[in-house]
Amino acid sequence: MKIAVMGKIHPVGLKIFNNNNIKSFEIDNFNEDNLIDKLSDVEGIVIRTANLTSKILSECKKLKIVSRHGVGFDNVDSKYLSKNNIALAITGTSNAVSVAEHVMTMFMYLTKNIHLSNNLVKSGNFKKKSDLPNFFELYKKKVLILGFGRIGKELSKRCHGFDMDVYVYDPFVKKELILNNNCIPIDKNDGFKIADYISVHLPLNDGTKNFINYEHFNLFKKNLIIVNTARGGIINEEALYDALKNNKIKSAGLDVFEEEPPNENHPLFNLNNILLSPHNAALTLECRKRMSIESCENVYNFLSQSDMLNESNFIIK
């Protein structure tokens, strides 16, 4: 076996290859010509965020499996893989906790404006605390979770810990499952009208591109806090900028962007009511270790036809 690892991953996963005398090598130059050259004879690919196009894949004559170091796979031409009977694997059990915690961190930061209190104390203005803007509780607030996969479920547990009322929109999940998780199923627009918080956990595809646009910001409450840790483009960034600038909603948190990295002059950077992170919601140390192990295990197990094969991780065969 010969395995390519596109992008740096935690070394704990690479031990799976080393301990089984499997040749693996890292690629950090994602130029198309270089990828065509380096990937031509590999049987497996572990990939982070680089793009695998059909042009590149068509030159991978021995390829049997692509394993994503994560759960999204919009950077891989999955249609080509499916057409050519090449497996696509994801690390489906690795990142849910880290992302859910990241969402709660953004919720808390944007609700409490804790940075303003910190700045007040450090600047010697302790007694001016009455000058701080209002901050609030999460208690009994309504949160709408868009998408009820593993991350959505983990987030719902944490919201329940704050005694929030948890609503879920996911047309692909049975209402009974949502109810069994102590959540309330709701239609999209109905949820938009009542939500104090919204967290996005949808894949990016033709059906979810601009899922939240100018029209929807007219439905939201003015105190809404919206967070997207899923994929850029699900929330239209121009519409979001307009809503934040004109105080149509309270604030937003983004871990993902329509273009990554975003332009250094991105208009959202000029706003005070938005919190940004560099697509790292899942990159806690614990999660990076889990994703590294799982992505490498997926390749090894698939190619060796091991009894440990976890078929739930292989979404295309």
BELVEN-V653112 format. One record per helix or strand of 3 or more residues. SS is the DSSP state (hx for helix, st for strand). FROM is the first residue (numbers start at 0). TO is the last residue. Records with the same first field share a line. If there is no record, write none. Layout:
# BELVEN-V653112
SS: FROM-TO / FROM-TO
This chain:
# BELVEN-V653112
st: 1-5 / 22-26 / 43-46 / 64-67 / 86-88 / 141-145 / 164-168 / 196-199 / 224-227 / 250-253 / 273-275 / 313-315
hx: 10-17 / 31-37 / 53-56 / 77-82 / 95-111 / 113-121 / 125-130 / 149-160 / 174-179 / 187-193 / 213-216 / 236-244 / 266-269 / 284-303 / 310-312
